[in-house]
Amino acid sequence: MKIKYADIVCFCFLILSGIIFCNLNGVLFMAFRITAPFSPLILLLSLIILFLSFEKERIRANSLILKLILLFYCSYLFIGLVSYFLDPSYLHPRTSLLVLLKSYLSSIVIITSFYAGSKVFIKHYGLNRLLQAIIGFSLVSVIFIAFANQLGVSQISDVSKTVESDRQSGLFKNPNEAGAMALYFVVLTLGGFSFFRKYYFILLGLIGLALYSTILSFSKSAMITGLLVLIAFLVHQAKYAPKLKLSSLFKVSLFIVVFVSSISFIGFRFFSYLDQMSYGQRTRLLRTTQILSGQIDKQTTSERDGLYSFAIEQIMNRPLLGYGLGSFHRLKNLKGANKMGVHNTQLMVFGESGIIPFLLLMLTFTLLGFSGWLNKSPGIGFIILGTAIVFFVNVAGTGHNALGARVSNALIGITIVLSQWKRVSNKRCVE
């Protein structure tokens, strides 16, 4: 039996997806303290996918959004390096340019390989199988967040030494990353609930698991973004209401009934749940409600408001070229002994490389989100829109390492393909 190139691409794509969405690098690091053991395999699989997809399967990189995000990465790195060489004094001694370059160049490869691999996979196995695979792999990570104590995650890692013991990290190195993974799973399950004609009862349960995992991270940003994602889902589905079939209307009605019932039950039992929380959990929950009520200060934002003010002031002094690659990963001129990073990817890009990469980043994710809003499929459209929201608001909005986040890289590549997905002659395909 002759093995086809497409089969090799799809096999490599599934292995690559399993490594990234199950965070196998993080698992081995926690268990054996081996840093990024799967990275060489990730690179090898990505290169195989790229070569066979473009050279043998004749996949075309014909997406404007893909071209924009690659242009963004290249401009960010080029201008950032030029700014650094013009004046290297702003780079903190503990920031490694080689590590950053390795991370960002790998991001370019991973985004492109997931774009190409997704196209080949959809062409030969269909979009349903692709979504089932990604949801399945992501479910593994979310289960370890939701049931970390029961599964003994703390026994194979030193989580208690590095993060608050009352916040779940699962297979990730900190609760904020776990919260982001849970949010992506919220998006995938909500989109899948709308898209699939079958399995929606199972997906309804998985939505609850995803939201539960988001709360267990006790990440203020994740909980607020989770609420934003739910609102976006309801608004997005309402847009399609006049065109929905009876079966789809039933699913949306079922979701609303379950959602309202769950909120009512939680509200009724709220004080009972509150009594069972630790002091740290209650404090973070209080800070979240204060942010939602409009109280933005040092306490509610964990000092981020001061960081952002300082960063914006610095940016205004050098808006064209910035201060050089890596300079906002640790703010060398920040007052105090703790030279933190800016904790915001948008400000980091602007501060390190100036206004051109910043505008390209904003344009890329605006177009990605807009393509989701305009997509003819409620489910696929929301996966695109929801992914853009989670990345831009949660992952990039509260951290400066978003450009190298592997789960985000993978989902960005996949959602760019989904933005090209359309119906042709009663068949669904990608351009």
Disulfide bonds with the S-S distance in Angstrom:
none
